[in-house]
Amino acid sequence: MNKDQVKGTMDKAKGHVKEAAGKAVGNERLQAEGNADKASGAVQKKVGDVKEAAKTLTSKP
């Protein structure tokens, strides 16, 4: 795993927590922030996945 994959996973988890907290207290803004964090985390994790795949493809056997 590279740092982009780790950060993406952490951002997604943070987004899930924010969204759940927002739903629990009825705070739509917190829910929206959670959704945004989840989306940004997913994108960052995909970037990390692509970097990892490229590294695997270019490594010498």
Secondary structure by P-SEA (a helix, b strand, c coil): ccaaaaaaaaaaaaaaaaaaaaaaaccaaaaaaaaaaaaaaaaaaaaaaaaaaaaaaaccc
